[in-house]
Amino acid sequence: MRQYTLIILHKLEDSFGYYDVNSGRQFNVIKTRPYPHEICLDPARKNIYIAEMGVRGIESEGPGGHTVAVYDIKSGNLVSVIDTGIYDRPHGITSSGNRLFVTSESTKNLLIYNLLTEDLICPVYLGQECAHMVTVSPDGKTAYTANIWSNNITAVNIEQCRVINHIPVPERPEGMVFSPNEKLIYCVCREAGCVAIIDRKRAEMTHKIETGNGPVRIAISPDGYTLYIPLFHSAAVQFADTRTRKVISTMQVGPHPAGICISPDSKIIFISCEEENMVYAISAETCEIINRIETGAGADAMVCLFTSEK
């Protein structure tokens, strides 16, 4: 059996842990600044980037944090700290090419950094309320932010550092994923109970998939036929068919499933349950739970590696 390592943020105890997926054993834990929310790797898979939002959630009062911590993936040692300065409450984070993208929820900006020098290339003012998650098109030309309180997605031209347009979607957009052909974006809308399907060329929502209560994040199978959707309000994960645009299966997990990631070979889906301090490992082939991994408090965002990468 292939060996995997899962890196999990413990949002409620200000740390992240390394876990052996097969045994469920935690073999390293590292402290962070308060309330680490999202995590990504650089394209070379050498470093870990963690957005330290500094408050528990978007409804929390206070200025929050203003740092992105950078760790060496093998040793877990802190490499550097990117200070976002006046652009506080960093949340959504992803990398593409030689750039790092970070949302600043409170200031309505998308920050674009040089991944190698860690210098800020430009802040892009979105003018939308609560820029939460960010993703970048596979061609590396366009970034998209999901703006929770504005109920839309903003497209940003990366080279020109400018907003292209705002695309209306149903209530509370959060996680996003691209179709394999790059033509569509699937965006979960948490309070609307659906997945919005956005045609990128037309820059509009063309269809939707009705889901259970509280879809919060999303992942897609390599063939593009299956969506994996944790339901934050329903203690469940759903599987939806992109061809029929219908949910085909629902599986119960622990309370408040908040995070999702897929193993590098796409064989295992991981669902983190924030209130249970548990991650469920699910076979993509059989859609059965193959392991439960006990975690630190507030299991949230994750990345999975082959253990050989570690």
C-alpha positions in Angstrom: 0.0 0.0 0.0 1.3 3.4 -0.9 2.5 5.5 2.1 1.0 9.0 2.6 1.7 11.8 5.0 -1.1 14.2 5.9 -0.3 17.8 7.1 -3.3 19.1 9.1 -3.9 22.6 10.6 -5.2 22.6 14.2 -7.0 25.9 14.1 -8.1 25.9 17.7 -4.7 25.1 19.2 -2.5 27.2 16.9 -0.5 24.4 15.4 -0.2 21.9 12.6 0.6 18.2 12.7 2.2 15.6 10.5 0.3 12.3 10.4 1.0 8.9 8.9 -2.2 8.1 7.0 -2.0 4.3 7.3 -1.5 4.2 11.0 -3.2 7.5 11.9 -0.1 8.3 14.1 0.9 11.9 14.6 4.7 12.1 14.4 5.3 15.8 14.5 3.5 18.9 15.7 4.6 22.5 15.2 3.2 25.7 16.8 2.0 28.6 14.7 0.6 32.1 15.4 -3.1 32.3 16.5 -5.7 30.7 14.3 -4.0 29.3 11.2 -6.8 28.9 8.6 -5.5 27.8 5.2 -2.5 26.0 3.8 -0.8 25.4 0.5 2.5 24.2 -1.0 4.7 25.9 -3.5 4.6 24.2 -7.0 7.9 22.5 -6.3 6.4 21.0 -3.1 9.4 22.2 -1.0 7.7 24.7 1.3 4.4 25.0 3.3 2.6 28.3 3.4 0.1 29.0 6.2 -2.2 32.0 6.4 -2.4 33.0 10.0 -5.7 34.8 10.1 -5.5 35.6 13.8 -9.2 35.2 14.6 -11.4 32.1 14.8 -13.8 33.0 12.0 -15.0 35.7 9.7 -17.6 36.8 12.2 -15.0 37.3 14.9 -14.2 40.9 16.0 -10.8 42.4 16.0 -8.1 43.2 13.4 -6.8 39.6 13.4 -3.3 38.6 12.2 -1.1 39.8 9.4 1.3 37.0 8.7 1.9 34.1 6.3 4.3 31.5 7.8 6.6 29.6 5.6 7.9 26.1 6.7 10.3 23.6 5.2 8.2 20.6 4.2 10.8 18.0 5.2 12.0 19.3 8.6 9.0 21.4 9.6 11.3 24.2 10.5 10.2 27.8 10.1 11.9 29.3 7.0 10.5 32.8 7.0 7.5 34.9 7.8 5.7 37.1 5.2 4.2 40.2 7.0 1.1 41.3 5.1 1.2 44.6 7.0 -1.9 46.7 6.7 -3.6 43.8 4.7 -4.7 42.0 7.8 -6.8 38.8 8.2 -5.0 36.8 5.5 -7.2 33.7 4.7 -7.3 32.1 1.3 -3.9 31.1 0.0 -2.6 29.3 -3.1 0.5 29.2 -5.3 0.9 29.1 -9.1 4.1 29.4 -11.1 6.4 31.8 -9.2 3.6 33.6 -7.3 1.8 33.3 -4.1 -1.8 34.6 -3.8 -3.4 35.6 -0.4 -6.8 37.1 0.3 -7.1 39.9 2.9 -10.7 39.6 4.0 -10.9 42.8 6.0 -9.3 45.1 3.4 -11.0 43.5 0.3 -7.7 42.8 -1.4 -6.0 40.0 -3.2 -2.3 40.1 -2.5 0.1 38.8 -5.1 3.6 37.9 -4.0 6.8 36.9 -5.7 7.2 33.3 -4.4 11.0 33.4 -4.6 11.7 36.8 -3.0 8.5 37.0 -1.0 8.1 40.6 -2.1 4.6 42.0 -2.6 4.1 42.4 -6.4 0.8 44.2 -6.0 -2.4 44.3 -3.9 -5.5 44.1 -6.1 -8.4 45.9 -4.6 -11.5 43.8 -5.2 -14.1 46.1 -3.6 -16.1 43.1 -2.4 -17.0 42.0 1.1 -15.0 39.2 2.7 -12.7 37.9 0.0 -12.4 34.4 1.5 -11.0 31.7 -0.8 -8.7 32.0 -3.8 -7.9 29.7 -6.7 -5.8 30.2 -9.9 -6.7 28.9 -13.3 -4.4 26.1 -14.5 -3.0 28.3 -17.2 -1.8 30.7 -14.5 -3.5 33.7 -16.1 -6.5 34.4 -13.9 -7.1 34.3 -10.2 -10.6 33.9 -8.7 -11.7 35.0 -5.2 -15.0 33.9 -3.5 -16.5 36.9 -1.7 -18.7 35.6 1.1 -20.8 38.7 1.9 -21.0 40.0 -1.7 -22.3 36.7 -3.0 -20.0 36.7 -6.0 -16.7 35.6 -7.5 -14.1 38.1 -8.7 -11.9 37.3 -11.7 -8.4 39.0 -11.6 -6.0 39.4 -14.4 -2.7 38.3 -12.8 -0.2 39.9 -15.2 -2.0 43.2 -15.2 -3.0 43.1 -11.5 -6.5 44.2 -12.2 -10.1 43.1 -11.7 -11.7 41.6 -14.8 -15.3 41.2 -13.5 -17.5 40.1 -10.7 -19.7 37.0 -11.2 -22.9 36.7 -9.1 -23.6 33.4 -7.4 -26.0 32.2 -4.7 -25.5 32.9 -1.0 -22.1 32.6 0.7 -19.7 31.3 -1.9 -16.6 29.5 -0.4 -14.6 26.6 -1.9 -13.9 26.5 -5.7 -12.5 24.0 -8.2 -11.9 23.9 -11.9 -13.2 21.3 -14.4 -10.3 19.4 -16.1 -10.9 21.2 -19.4 -10.6 24.6 -17.5 -13.9 25.8 -18.9 -16.0 25.6 -15.7 -15.6 26.6 -12.1 -17.6 24.7 -9.5 -18.2 26.9 -6.4 -20.0 25.7 -3.3 -22.5 28.2 -1.9 -22.8 27.4 1.8 -26.1 29.0 2.8 -27.8 28.4 -0.5 -27.1 24.7 -0.3 -25.8 24.3 -3.8 -22.8 24.2 -6.1 -22.8 27.0 -8.6 -21.5 26.1 -12.1 -19.7 29.0 -13.7 -18.9 29.2 -17.4 -15.5 31.0 -17.4 -15.8 32.3 -21.0 -19.3 33.7 -20.4 -18.4 34.9 -16.9 -21.8 33.7 -15.5 -23.4 31.0 -13.6 -25.1 28.7 -16.0 -26.3 25.8 -13.8 -26.3 24.6 -10.2 -26.3 21.4 -8.3 -28.6 21.2 -5.3 -26.8 19.8 -2.2 -27.4 19.1 1.4 -27.1 21.8 4.1 -23.9 23.8 4.3 -21.5 22.9 1.4 -18.3 24.5 2.5 -15.4 23.1 0.4 -15.1 21.1 -2.8 -12.7 18.8 -4.7 -13.0 17.0 -8.1 -12.0 13.6 -9.5 -9.3 13.6 -12.2 -11.8 12.7 -14.9 -14.0 15.6 -13.8 -17.1 13.4 -13.3 -17.3 13.5 -9.5 -17.4 16.3 -7.0 -16.6 15.7 -3.3 -18.4 18.1 -1.0 -18.2 18.3 2.8 -21.5 19.6 4.4 -20.6 21.8 7.3 -24.1 21.9 8.7 -25.0 18.3 8.1 -22.0 16.2 9.4 -21.8 14.6 6.0 -19.9 14.5 2.7 -21.7 14.2 -0.6 -20.6 12.9 -4.0 -22.2 14.7 -7.1 -22.1 13.7 -10.7 -21.1 16.6 -13.0 -22.8 15.1 -16.0 -26.3 14.7 -14.4 -25.7 17.6 -12.0 -27.1 15.6 -9.2 -25.9 14.3 -5.8 -25.4 10.5 -6.2 -24.4 9.6 -2.6 -24.2 10.9 0.9 -21.9 9.6 3.7 -22.2 10.6 7.3 -19.0 11.9 9.1 -18.4 13.9 12.2 -19.7 17.3 13.1 -18.6 20.4 11.2 -16.7 18.8 8.3 -14.7 21.9 7.2 -11.7 20.8 5.1 -11.0 18.5 2.1 -8.0 17.4 0.2 -7.1 14.5 -2.1 -4.0 12.3 -2.1 -1.5 13.0 -4.9 -2.6 9.9 -6.8 -6.3 10.8 -6.3 -7.0 7.5 -4.5 -8.0 8.9 -1.1 -10.3 11.8 -0.1 -9.7 13.3 3.3 -12.4 15.2 5.2 -11.5 17.1 8.4 -14.2 17.5 11.1 -13.5 20.6 13.1 -15.7 19.8 16.1 -14.7 16.2 16.3 -11.0 16.6 15.9 -11.0 13.8 13.4 -10.1 13.3 9.7 -11.9 10.7 7.7 -9.9 8.9 4.9 -12.3 7.8 2.2 -11.5 5.5 -0.8 -12.2 7.3 -4.0 -12.8 3.9 -5.7 -15.3 2.4 -3.2 -16.5 5.6 -1.5 -16.0 3.8 1.9 -14.2 5.1 5.0 -10.9 3.3 5.2 -9.4 5.1 8.3 -10.2 7.7 10.9 -7.3 9.9 12.1 -7.5 11.6 15.5 -6.1 15.2 15.3 -5.4 18.2 17.4 -8.2 20.7 18.2 -10.0 22.3 15.3 -8.9 20.1 12.4 -9.3 22.2 9.3 -7.3 22.7 6.0 -4.9 19.9 4.9 -2.4 18.9 2.3 -1.4 15.3 1.5 2.0 14.1 0.4 3.6 10.8 -0.6 5.7 9.9 2.4 8.7 9.8 0.1 8.3 13.5 -0.4 8.6 14.0 3.3 
